[in-house]
Amino acid sequence: MEGYIAKSPKVESLNTNPEGKIYPVLSHGRHTDVHVQMTHVARQVYLASIDTEERRLDEYRQNLTHAEERHQSAYEERVKALATGCLVCGKQLIDNGTIGLAGYFAQTSDLKVSGYIEEECFSGLVFRYFYGAKRTIESNDPIWDLFRESAQRSYFVLQRAPHTKNFYQQKLSFYRFDDDGLEVTHKTIELQEFEKKLLSKERSELFPLLEKTLFDEQGRLSDAFLMLRKVSSDLPEEILYDQNFAKFAATMAKVSAQLF
């Protein structure tokens, strides 16, 4: 670019400009060398902008558009990979890419299965099989509220109990990790497909979940684990957004390092 803009002594000198004010050249510098020089440089900038086919703002806008397209494509791929029904009861939760009311997002560590679970289904399993509740805990029970509150700051993990790979009697471990991926609690139970009732046998409600996620072809617990995270019932898909999903994946990696 040709030309230059001289520095004005009026601006630099405290004697002539004691308050240190800076005045616009266009309005206060007419008929001065600075005004002529700035006009000359401004004209060059203007003519160069006309001759430029692609401006930096256009490039920036294109980059934003491409980034948004990548984010949207990644999000759509995650939605496509989801099981459409609740992983416990099978009730349809996803219809044409729209996610309905759900309480938890779940994904296996081998990334083969991901989906949602209704809050009542998961909480019911936890109270019944891992907390040993002797009665049915309803959603209006204070215990339910306490669990819901703690769940919002937790990750839950289901995995074959440590050192029981070849055991005939399968055992399942239930972990709770905090927001930083550090273990808080750990409980292990024996898996029984059928529970004895007074006059009959009833199939364990854990088995439909395990069959969809952790069981291998022989009906044995695999090496993978299932990690669950509480989601907003108003916006359950939020966990699939790039930043939230990246945090979920990072926590899963941290949990995996502790379990294996």
Secondary structure, DSSP 8 states (H G I E B T S, - for coil): --------HHHH-TTT-TT-----HHHH-TTSHHHHHHHHHHHHHHHHHHH-SS-HHHHHHHHHHHHHHHHHHHHHHHHHTB-SB-TTT--B-EETTEE-S-SEEEEETTSS-EEEE-HHHHHHHIIIIIS--SS---TTSHHHHHHHHHHTTEEEEEEE-TT-TT-SS-EEEEEEEETTS-EEEEEEEE--SEEE-SSSEEE-THHHHHHHHTB-TTS-B-S-EEEEEE--SS-GGGGGSHHHHHHHHHHHHHHHHHH-
